[in-house]
Amino acid sequence: MSKTVSLEAHKLRKAAQRGFREWRRLFPGPPDLDENTRIQDLPDPLLLHLCEDIPQSRVLIYDLLMGAYGLGSGYDFESQAPEQIGALLDPFFLITDQIRFDCLRRLDWAYPSPASVLPLIELVLQIRHRISLDFLGTPELKPAHPAYSLLKKPGLLEQAVFLRRLLPEAVKEFRERIQKKES
């Protein structure tokens, strides 16, 4: 007897297969990257690579977006028409933010982002046409972080700017933590 599969579940699975194709090639092994994979499920080395501000990490995020949207490879991102590139930039920046916010969470510097509970492919597909408020918010810095006292009853904009200023330091510390684990 054949198994009934919803059209939505099928679309998510196919989008995940296309979107994670290059990720699987470059980072083989567990965990399985599929339609249920959340940012918080990504292994530390992959998350670190995606957090780095280098061309290779940008291409992987382009590949996720373009694959999930059925637009081809991330390596072809810059050859897209200007209006297509423009339509991909908001999702690119929003996904990049969410990945970097998870780096802050793993360092125990910030609480999880509201968007972190959703599967990554679902997030990617949601933001293609509309941007959820979950993406516009930033996670809160934890009171245990040494810089927390510098935030004196911050507004949302100040919190967002402050967190983004912590990112280079966070990526550096995250890299050092991973290197210690590996040695």
LINMO-V573349 format. One record per helix or strand. SS is the DSSP state (2 for helix, 1 for strand). FROM is the first residue (numbers start at 1). LEN is the number of residues. If there is no record, write none. Layout:
SS,FROM,LEN ; SS,FROM,LEN
This chain:
2,7,13 ; 2,21,6 ; 1,38,1 ; 2,39,3 ; 2,44,8 ; 2,55,14 ; 2,74,6 ; 2,82,25 ; 1,110,1 ; 2,114,4 ; 1,119,1 ; 2,120,8 ; 2,133,4 ; 1,141,1 ; 2,146,5 ; 2,156,27
